């Protein structure tokens, strides 16, 4: 527990100190240097994620890195096991994506600052109109070349199994006609959620071949959710047994 408290305290201090990059971001913004802003944020996300998970003792094994498109108009679709999943993605996916987050996080001091710079979208699930507006803002971010990540289960899995994907969970990708990149995260819950304490372990990040969404028919869009989920599940050890336990057919 001492390690967990110390590392989270250190993370807060690190984020405060890392805020020295803000003047540079503002300078690049006013000069219209969009590429420089992106490079700065990619560097910050990469260093922050790898630095913290190194201290945790996490070893991340990446498979399928060659499947990640060079184009940034992509939407990463991932299963969700841990609050540290975002750090694994920022540090090892090759992208620096924003993500869809619950509205309450916009009030989190300092963290909200970094989330806004990453083009994160804050969504109020109980308000359909506001949710639709948030999805449209996220789609616009992708069209402008800012990658996004979606956790279509809607919440972290408490069993380690991949749950059902929420209806409409891929709207952000289809509205922007982004390339969907299915990503499987394996064993990330062991870093924190499994025990409630930060601990060292080995995790895997598997990047699957991208799926284009431009020009899909209504029927193809309906089938897309299960196709993406099947690819994500396929990277799990004994995935057929897992699907049987979950009561879901790939």
matplotlib code that plots the C-alpha trace (Angstrom):
import matplotlib.pyplot as plt

x = [0.0, 2.9, 4.1, 0.7, 0.2, 3.8, 3.4, 0.1, 1.4, 4.4, 2.2, 0.3, 3.6, 5.0, 1.9, 2.2, 5.9, 5.2, 2.9, 5.9, 5.2, 2.0, 3.8, 5.3, 1.9, 0.4, 3.3, 2.8, -1.0, -0.7, 1.9, -0.3, 2.2, -0.2, 2.4, 4.6, 1.7, 1.0, 4.7, 4.8, 1.7, 3.0, 6.2, 4.5, 2.1, 4.8, 7.2, 4.4, 3.0, 6.3, 7.8, 5.0, 4.5, 8.3, 8.1, 5.1, 7.2, 5.1, 6.5, 4.5, 4.7, 3.5, 2.2, 1.1, 2.7, 3.0, -0.8, -1.1, -1.8, 0.5, -2.7, -3.9, -7.5, -8.0, -10.2, -8.7, -11.3, -10.1, -11.4, -11.2, -9.7, -7.8, -7.6, -4.0, -5.2, -4.9, -1.2, -0.5, -2.1, -0.3, 3.1, 3.0, 0.3, 2.3, -0.6, -1.5, -5.3, -8.0, -10.7, -14.4, -14.6, -17.5, -18.4, -17.3, -13.7, -13.8, -13.8, -10.6, -7.9, -4.9, -6.0, -8.7, -6.1, -4.1, -7.3, -8.4, -5.0, -5.4, -8.8, -10.7, -14.5, -16.6, -19.9, -23.0, -24.6, -28.0, -28.5, -29.0, -28.8, -25.5, -24.1, -24.8, -23.1, -20.0, -19.8, -20.0, -17.1, -15.1, -15.8, -14.7, -11.4, -10.7, -11.5, -8.9, -6.3, -6.6, -6.9, -9.4, -9.8, -13.1, -13.8, -17.1, -17.9, -18.7, -16.9, -13.9, -14.4, -14.4, -13.9, -11.1, -13.5, -14.5, -18.1, -20.7, -20.1, -22.7, -25.1, -23.9, -20.5, -18.8, -20.7, -17.6, -15.7, -18.5, -19.5, -15.9, -15.4, -12.2, -10.1, -11.0, -8.0, -9.1, -6.7, -6.6, -5.3, -4.4, -3.6, -3.7, -6.0, -3.2, -1.3, -3.9, -7.5, -6.9, -5.5, -6.3, -2.5, 0.0, 2.2, 4.6, 3.5, 3.7, 0.9, 0.2, -1.1, -2.2, -2.8, -5.1, -5.4, -7.5, -11.0, -12.2, -15.6, -16.1, -19.0, -20.5, -24.1, -26.6, -26.3, -22.4, -22.5, -24.8, -22.3, -19.3, -19.7, -19.4, -16.6, -14.5, -15.3, -14.4, -11.0, -10.3, -11.4, -9.3, -6.1, -7.1, -5.6, -8.3, -10.6, -13.2, -13.5, -13.8, -16.6, -18.5, -18.2, -19.5, -22.3, -21.3, -20.6, -17.9]
y = [0.0, 2.4, 1.9, 2.7, 5.9, 7.0, 6.4, 8.2, 11.1, 11.2, 11.1, 14.2, 16.1, 14.9, 16.2, 19.6, 19.9, 18.7, 21.6, 23.7, 22.6, 24.8, 28.0, 26.1, 24.6, 28.1, 29.5, 26.8, 27.5, 31.2, 30.7, 28.2, 25.4, 22.5, 19.8, 21.1, 21.0, 17.3, 16.4, 18.1, 16.2, 12.9, 13.3, 14.3, 11.4, 8.9, 10.0, 10.3, 6.8, 5.0, 6.7, 5.9, 2.3, 1.8, 2.8, 0.5, -2.3, -3.1, -4.9, -4.3, -6.7, -5.3, -7.5, -6.4, -2.9, -3.0, -3.0, 0.6, 3.0, 6.0, 8.1, 9.7, 9.6, 6.4, 5.2, 2.6, 0.2, -1.5, -3.8, -2.2, -3.8, -1.2, 2.5, 2.2, 1.1, 4.6, 4.7, 1.5, 2.9, 6.2, 4.6, 1.7, 2.0, 4.4, 7.0, 9.7, 9.5, 11.3, 9.3, 9.4, 10.1, 10.6, 14.3, 14.4, 14.2, 17.7, 18.9, 16.9, 19.5, 19.3, 16.0, 17.9, 20.2, 17.3, 15.6, 18.7, 19.0, 15.4, 16.2, 14.0, 14.1, 14.5, 12.7, 12.9, 9.5, 10.3, 13.2, 11.9, 15.3, 16.2, 12.8, 13.1, 16.5, 15.0, 12.2, 14.8, 16.8, 13.6, 12.7, 16.2, 15.7, 12.5, 14.2, 16.9, 14.1, 13.6, 9.9, 8.7, 5.6, 4.0, 1.4, 0.0, -2.1, 1.2, 0.3, -1.7, -5.5, -6.8, -10.4, -10.0, -11.2, -9.0, -8.0, -7.1, -3.9, -1.2, -0.5, 2.5, 2.3, 2.7, 5.8, 7.9, 5.9, 5.5, 9.2, 10.3, 7.4, 6.6, 3.5, 1.3, -0.3, -3.1, -3.4, -6.1, -5.4, -8.4, -8.7, -4.9, -5.4, -7.2, -3.9, -2.3, -3.5, -7.1, -6.2, -2.5, -1.9, -1.0, -4.0, -5.2, -7.6, -8.3, -7.2, -7.5, -5.0, -6.6, -4.4, -5.9, -5.1, -1.9, -2.0, 0.8, 2.4, 4.7, 3.8, 1.0, 0.1, 0.0, -3.8, -3.6, -1.1, -3.4, -6.3, -4.1, -4.2, -8.0, -8.1, -5.7, -7.5, -10.9, -9.6, -8.2, -11.5, -13.6, -12.5, -13.8, -17.1, -19.9, -17.3, -19.9, -21.0, -17.4, -16.8, -19.9, -18.6, -15.2, -16.7, -14.9, -16.3, -14.9]
z = [0.0, 0.7, -2.9, -4.2, -2.2, -3.0, -6.7, -7.0, -5.0, -7.2, -10.3, -9.1, -8.5, -11.8, -13.7, -12.0, -12.8, -16.4, -16.9, -17.8, -21.4, -21.5, -22.6, -25.5, -26.5, -26.4, -28.4, -31.1, -31.0, -31.6, -34.3, -36.1, -35.7, -35.5, -36.2, -33.4, -31.0, -31.9, -31.6, -28.2, -26.9, -28.3, -26.5, -23.2, -23.4, -24.3, -21.5, -18.9, -19.6, -19.9, -16.9, -14.5, -15.6, -15.4, -11.7, -11.2, -12.6, -15.6, -18.6, -21.8, -24.7, -28.0, -30.8, -34.3, -34.1, -37.9, -38.1, -36.8, -39.7, -40.2, -40.7, -37.5, -38.6, -36.6, -33.8, -31.5, -30.1, -26.9, -24.2, -20.8, -17.7, -15.8, -15.0, -16.3, -19.8, -21.1, -20.0, -21.8, -25.0, -24.7, -24.1, -26.5, -29.3, -31.4, -31.1, -28.7, -28.7, -26.9, -25.3, -24.3, -20.6, -18.1, -17.7, -14.0, -15.0, -16.5, -12.9, -12.0, -11.3, -13.6, -15.1, -17.0, -18.5, -20.0, -21.2, -23.1, -24.8, -25.9, -27.4, -25.0, -25.2, -22.0, -22.2, -20.1, -20.6, -19.1, -21.5, -25.1, -26.7, -25.0, -25.6, -29.3, -29.3, -27.6, -30.1, -33.0, -31.4, -31.1, -34.8, -35.7, -33.8, -35.8, -39.1, -38.1, -37.6, -33.9, -33.0, -30.5, -28.3, -27.3, -24.6, -26.0, -22.9, -21.2, -18.0, -16.7, -16.7, -13.1, -14.3, -16.8, -19.5, -22.4, -22.0, -24.5, -26.6, -26.0, -28.8, -30.8, -29.2, -32.6, -33.7, -33.1, -35.7, -38.2, -38.1, -38.8, -41.3, -39.4, -39.7, -36.8, -35.1, -32.8, -29.8, -27.2, -23.7, -21.7, -17.9, -17.3, -14.3, -12.5, -12.3, -9.9, -10.0, -9.1, -5.6, -5.2, -5.1, -7.8, -8.5, -11.2, -13.8, -17.6, -19.8, -23.5, -26.1, -29.3, -32.4, -35.0, -38.7, -39.3, -40.5, -42.9, -42.1, -45.1, -47.3, -45.1, -45.6, -42.7, -42.5, -42.5, -39.7, -37.6, -38.2, -37.4, -33.6, -33.5, -36.1, -34.0, -30.8, -32.3, -33.4, -29.9, -28.2, -30.6, -29.0, -25.6, -24.4, -24.7, -26.2, -27.3, -23.7, -22.6, -25.0, -23.8, -20.2, -21.3, -23.3, -26.4, -29.8, -32.1]

ax = plt.figure().add_subplot(projection="3d")
ax.plot(x, y, z, "-o")
ax.set_aspect("equal")
plt.show()
